[in-house]
Amino acid sequence: MTLPHFSLASPPPGFIDNPYPVYAALRAQSPVHEMAPGSFLLTRHADVSDVYRSADVSSDKQREFGPKLGVGSPIHAHHTTSLVFNDPPLHTRVRRLMMGALNQRAIARMEAGVVRLVDDLLDRMATLPAPDLIEDFASRIPVEVIGNLLAVPHAAREPLREWSLAILSALEPAPSPAVLARANAATTDFLAALRTLVAQRRVEPGDPDVDVLTRLIQGEIDGERLSEDELLHNCIFLLNAGHETTSNLIGNGMHALMTHREQLERLAAEPALMTTAVEELLRFESPLQLNNRLTLAPMTLGGREIPAGSFLTLGIGAANRDPEAFTQPDRLDLARKPNPHVAFGHGAHACAGMNVARLEARIALGGLLARFPGIRLEGAPKRDMRVRFRGFSGMPVALR
C-alpha cells in the first residue's frame, strides 16, 4: 500500500472500518506525513509521546477552529473555551478545580453507585427481545455517571447524548455544513439548559467534594474564579468527554472480546485480569484516534524538521499499534505488560477523567461477563462513521 497523498479529510475506502493497515503503511513510508502545507500526521509511538511531553506545542485552537467552525458561532465559542483546547492559565485553573473532585477518594465513593447502575441496566437488558449493547448499555453508563457528578436532574438528562454527539462531530477533519448546523444548535440548547442548572446551584449549592458543578462555581485559583462562559463551556466539555470516551471504550472493548472469543472466555474465567484487560482494550481500539497540537517552536520529529506554526495531528490509534513500542501490536493480549499506550495522552493534558473511565469500564465489562458469559454478536454492528472518534452507534447482541 502506497499513500503519497493520504489525507484524513478524504481517507481511502474502508479506512473507518479498519484504519490500522493504513497507519502501518504510513509508519513505514511516511511516519511524519505532510497532509497539507504545514499540517503533519504522526503515526509513530515515539513521536506522539514526544509531542505530548513537549513544552513547545500548544493546545489552543483559535487559529485552527476559526476558519473551520466560524468565528463567533456557538460551536466555535465552545471548542475554544473548553479545558482540552486551551493552554495555561485557563487550562491550569479549570483542571485543578476538576481534579479536586475527581481524586482517588472521590472515585472510590462512586464505585457502589456505578455497580448499582450497571446491575440495573443488565436487569433491563435481560428483558429485551433484541438488546443493543450501545443503545441499551454502553451509552447510558457515562451519561448517568457524569450527570451524577454534576448533579444534573434525571429529567434533564435525556438529550445529553445527542447533544454530545453533535458537538463532538464538529471536530472531524472536514465537518459538513449540516454537521456544523447540528453542532451549533446543540451547543445553544446545552448552554440554555446549563444556565438554568447553574442558577439553581448558586442558590442551593451542593457538596463541593462530590458535586463538580458546585466546585467549579465556588472554586478559586490564585484569586480568580471562572467566568460564566468558562464555567458553562467546561461543564459541556466534562459531559461530552466523559460520555464519548467511556461509551466507546465499553462498546469497542466488548466488540473486541466477542470477536476474539478466547480472550473473552479467558477474562470471564479470570476476572483478576480486568485491570490489565481495560488497558489493553484502550490500546487495541482507542476510543479517541486523533489529537492535535500547534508547534510554538521548530521541532525535529522522525528526523524531519517541523517549522514553528505547524499543525500536528497525533495518530493515537496508530501509535498504539506501533511494533516499536508493542510486541505483536495487532494481537489482543489481556495480560499485556508493559502497556505504554497513549489512549489518554500524557503530561499536562492527560485526560482528567481517565480514572473515572477506567472505573466505569471495569465494572461494566465485569458485570456483563459475570451475568452473560455467552454474550455474542447478533447481526452486524453499525460503525460510527467518524474518523477522530472510533466506536459503534449500534451493536445487536444475544445475551445467552
C-alpha positions, 0 to 999 in steps of 0.5 A: 500500500502506497499513500503519497497523498493520504489525507484524513479529510478524504481517507481511502475506502474502508479506512473507518472500518479498519484504519490500522493497515493504513497507519502501518503503511504510513509508519513505514513510508511516511511516519511524519506525513505532510497532509497539507502545507504545514499540517503533519500526521504522526503515526509513530509511538515515539513521536506522539509521546514526544509531542505530548511531553513537549513544552513547545506545542500548544493546545489552543485552537483559535487559529485552527477552529476559526476558519473551520467552525466560524468565528463567533458561532456557538460551536466555535465559542465552545471548542475554544473555551473548553479545558482540552483546547486551551493552554495555561492559565485557563487550562491550569485553573479549570483542571485543578478545580476538576481534579479536586473532585475527581481524586482517588477518594472521590472515585472510590465513593462512586464505585457502589453507585456505578455497580448499582447502575450497571446491575440495573441496566443488565436487569433491563437488558435481560428483558429485551427481545433484541438488546443493543449493547450501545443503545441499551448499555454502553451509552447510558453508563457515562451519561448517568455517571457524569450527570451524577457528578454534576448533579444534573436532574434525571429529567434533564438528562435525556438529550445529553447524548445527542447533544454530545454527539453533535458537538463532538462531530464538529471536530472531524477533519472536514465537518459538513455544513449540516454537521456544523448546523447540528453542532451549533444548535446543540451547543445553544440548547446545552448552554440554555439548559446549563444556565438554568442548572447553574442558577439553581446551584448558586442558590442551593449549592451542593457538596463541593467534594462530590458535586463538580458543578458546585466546585467549579462555581465556588472554586478559586485559583490564585484569586480568580474564579471562572467566568460564566462562559468558562464555567458553562463551556467546561461543564459541556466539555466534562459531559461530552468527554466523559460520555464519548470516551467511556461509551466507546471504550465499553462498546469497542472493548466488548466488540473486541472480546466477542470477536476474539472469543478466547480472550473473552472466555479467558477474562470471564474465567479470570476476572483478576485480569480486568485491570490489565484487560481495560488497558489493553482494550484502550490500546487495541481500539482507542476510543479517541484516534486523533489529537492535535497540537500547534508547534510554538517552536521548530521541532525535529520529529522522525528526523524531519524538521517541523517549522514553528506554526505547524499543525500536528495531528497525533495518530493515537490509534496508530501509535498504539499499534506501533511494533516499536513500542508493542510486541505483536501490536495487532494481537489482543493480549489481556495480560499485556505488560508493559502497556505504554499506550497513549489512549489518554495522552500524557503530561499536562493534558492527560485526560482528567477523567481517565480514572473515572473511565477506567472505573466505569469500564471495569465494572461494566465489562465485569458485570456483563461477563459475570451475568452473560458469559455467552454474550455474542454478536447478533447481526452486524454492528453499525460503525460510527462513521467518524474518523477522530472518534472510533466506536459503534452507534449500534451493536445487536447482541444475544445475551445467552 
